[in-house]
Every structure is written in structure tokens, then in C-alpha cells.
Amino acid sequence: MNIVTQDTHLLGIKTTTDNFKILKGIISVILLYGLKSCDSCRQSMRWLAAEEANTKFHDLRIDGLQTSTLDNWIKIVGWKNLLNKSSATWRVLPTSVTRNLSEKTARDLMLGHRALIKRPVFEFSARVLVGFKVEQKTELKNFIDGQEERRLIESERAEKCDINNNC
């Protein structure tokens, strides 16, 4: 059985656990979306560097944001989890805009004002995490430490073996 991850699919590579270790260096990049001026983003970059994680920083103001990327985040974590109502940008928006929000309105606001996206946003192994609290650090650390690899191997093994562990 082949396990195909979103990351390898984008590269056009079918990945099995046999060649997962070889490809891990290619596919295990943690994409960090944020703003260089954001304290949480800077803190997360320092933490990831100390963990020796393979990280690529994407500045939302400088590098922009594709609509499809935001749509994917909304699909995975929900627009309410992405919308930064604590930002200075949010506080200057008219009440008529902020009072009756819908997913479409919030999406359009985030595309137009990238500071309205909670930060940092991490993408890795077909996952999206928003923020940099204990929960996000734990999930990132597990990924960095290779627990993702072990999970994939165990998943493949479980599909090959019956209930009595006959493989």
C-alpha cells in the first residue's frame, strides 16, 4: 500500500514508508506564514530555529497570499479561528463591517487586510495550525521529532496486519 501525503502529491511523488525517510527532508518543510514585525512570528521563528526545523517563512505583506491558500485554511480551521479581532486593523474597521460577519465577508477582509489573519499560521504535512501556544508547539515538536513518520509507518503496518497481528 502506498501512503500519499498532500506534500508529496504536490511534488508528483508517490511516497511509501520505504522511501519516506529519503523524502522527509524535502517534504517536511514547515511553512510559517506571518509578518516580520509580529512578535509571535518572530518568537516562533526563533523557537523553530532552536529546534533545527526545516522552515520557510512567508511574509504575508511582502509575499502576498493566494486566495486558494486562504480558502484551504478556512476549510481546515474555520474563518473564525483565522480572523484576528485583536489587531489594530480590526479596531479601525467600521462597525457596519464588523457587526454582521459571514465567512465570505471575513474572507474578503483577510484577503484585503492581511494583518487581520491571526499569526503565525503553520502549514506542514497537510495540516494547518494557527497561533503559537502550547498546543501548537506540541504538535510542531511532535512533527519535528519524527512522530509523524512513526505514525505513517504504524498506519501502513496496521493496514497490512490483521487483528491478531498476522502480517
Residue pairs with C-beta under 8 A, 6 or more apart in sequence:
1 16
1 156
1 159
1 160
2 14
2 15
2 16
3 15
3 16
3 17
3 20
3 152
3 155
3 156
4 14
4 15
5 15
5 27
5 125
5 126
5 152
6 125
6 126
7 27
7 28
7 125
7 126
8 14
8 15
8 23
8 27
11 26
11 27
13 23
15 23
15 27
16 156
17 152
17 153
17 156
20 149
20 152
20 153
21 149
24 149
25 54
27 125
28 54
28 124
28 125
28 143
28 148
29 54
29 55
29 56
29 124
30 48
30 53
30 54
30 55
30 56
30 122
30 123
30 124
30 140
30 143
30 144
31 55
31 56
31 58
31 122
31 123
31 124
32 41
32 44
32 45
32 48
32 55
32 56
32 57
32 58
32 120
32 121
32 122
33 58
33 60
33 65
33 117
33 119
33 120
33 121
33 122
33 123
34 40
34 41
34 44
34 57
34 58
34 59
34 60
34 119
34 120
34 121
35 41
35 59
35 60
35 61
35 114
35 115
35 119
36 42
36 57
36 59
36 61
36 62
38 119
38 120
40 119
40 120
40 131
40 132
41 57
41 119
41 120
43 132
44 120
44 122
44 132
45 55
45 57
47 132
47 137
48 55
48 140
49 55
51 140
51 141
51 144
52 144
53 140
53 144
60 114
60 115
60 117
60 119
61 114
61 115
65 111
65 114
65 117
67 111
70 82
70 107
70 110
70 111
70 117
71 107
72 128
73 82
73 121
73 128
73 130
74 82
74 103
74 107
76 127
76 128
77 128
77 129
77 130
79 103
79 106
79 107
79 110
80 106
81 118
81 130
82 106
82 110
82 117
82 118
82 121
82 130
83 90
83 101
83 106
83 109
83 110
83 116
83 117
83 118
84 90
84 115
84 116
84 117
84 118
84 119
85 98
87 115
87 116
88 115
89 113
89 115
89 116
90 98
90 116
93 109
97 105
97 109
109 116
110 116
110 117
118 130
118 131
119 131
120 130
120 131
120 132
121 128
121 129
121 130
122 128
122 129
122 130
122 136
122 140
124 140
124 143
125 143
125 148
127 139
129 136
129 139
129 140
130 136
142 148
157 167
160 167
161 167
